[in-house]
Amino acid sequence: MKRAYTDEHAAAGIRAELPGIETWPNQFPDYEIEIVIPEFTSVCPKTGLPDFGRLTLRYVPEDRCLELKSLKLYLLAYRNLGIFYENVVNRFLRDVVKAAQPASATVTGEFTPRGGLHSKITATWLKKPTTKRSKKLGRG
């Protein structure tokens, strides 16, 4: 049986050039930021049809916070990008971690049902505590 989706489809969009996400210096310790993107759009890499969803980013900043205008421009770049749901969530998480180096971050994508199937993808990243941070938090 011939597969309808190829390895090229599976990797589509993962390495695409996207605008950088800017950051600014965090002023406070130990709090969480939640950013909701209710009208996320991208494109199916096989059919070229639009995909719609809601992305939620929750992160605990350390030294840097995400600058929202640059984040909007970054997310708008997905609008014409062929990429699977799973890759959207994991790519977004990877780029947030690279930009802000948070203590932790979670991205959840809930995508509009297609063919009666609703997809919800969650990816999480946790920074390994350093010796200094472990002692500060009473872990070492």
Secondary structure, 3 states (H helix, E strand, C coil): CCCCCCHHHHHCCCCCCCCCCCEEECCCCCCCEEEEEEEEEEECCCCCCEEEEEEEEEEECCCEEECHHHHHHHHHHHHHCECCHHHHHHHHHHHHHHHHCCCEEEEEEEEEEECCEEEEEEEEEECCCCHHHHHHCCCC
